[in-house]
Amino acid sequence: MVDHSFADLSLASLYDSLNPWGPGDDFYLELVRSAGSVLDVGCGTGRLLRQARAEGHQGRLLGLDPAAAMLVQGRRAEQRVEWVLGDLRSRRWRAEFDLVVMTGHAFQVLLGDEELRVCLGAVREALAPGGRFVFETRNPAARPWERWTPDRVHEVTDADGRVVRVWHEVQGGPVGDRVTFTETFQGEGWDRPRVSTATLRFLDAGAVSRFLAEAGLTVDEQYGDWGRGPLTPAGPEIVTVARRA
């Protein structure tokens, strides 16, 4: 889950353990392999680009993230990737990338219509002619927030070998297309838990397509899962492949 709590250096080091490599990463890696230049928006620890470079990707790889603590993790592991601090409101590129990706449900932190329009406009500017923008958002019809409950605890081990417990709790249910929740970290030997609050926006496939069209991006495909299955009410994801018009 995307969460601003990972701006903390000690918590950022736990991110990859809490979010192990999975089918979504495989999906994006296949796209990165075939693209000459890639911009990863909200790259987090940069795991996707690091893996592509480790496999021998020879093109330009650039990771953009607003959390310096997350980029520290990327820089420690891979110096042959461009790591840029900021977001699409503060950093702009013009027709420089064959592929722009937004992974880890980062699309859902764009809460306001104007913020979303600005960021999608920046994506279009960054894409070379014919370039693709690929991202995913959780399917609101599947109501995933109903499973974000305190009884579902994740445990990971930090760099010092101590167990850290993590859980989520929704605050009052959805308000329109937005869901606010807390994320709590509790570690062995800590004097107190660390708690952060975040809000995510849940747009359906039609709304996603309309915002893309406004920005000059054409939807090529939308999938309901990482196996490229069709969109369904119960499908967990809305995976969108769009192209610069």
Number of C-alpha atoms within 10 A of each C-alpha: 13 18 17 16 19 20 16 13 16 13 16 22 18 17 19 15 13 14 10 9 12 9 12 15 16 13 13 18 16 11 15 26 19 13 20 14 21 27 26 23 24 26 26 29 29 26 18 22 28 20 16 18 20 12 10 9 18 14 16 18 24 20 26 24 21 19 23 20 20 25 24 17 19 22 16 9 13 17 11 15 19 15 22 17 16 17 16 21 11 10 11 14 15 12 15 17 26 23 25 28 24 20 22 18 17 20 23 20 19 17 15 9 9 10 14 19 16 14 19 21 20 20 28 25 19 24 24 19 15 14 23 26 29 21 20 24 26 25 23 21 15 14 14 13 17 11 12 16 14 15 10 11 14 13 15 17 15 16 10 6 9 12 15 20 16 20 18 23 20 20 14 9 13 18 10 8 12 16 17 17 21 19 20 18 20 17 18 14 9 10 8 10 13 14 14 14 16 16 20 23 21 24 19 16 20 9 11 15 18 13 16 22 16 12 21 17 23 18 20 12 13 21 20 23 20 18 10 12 13 13 17 15 12 13 17 20 26 24 26 20 18 23 24 23 14
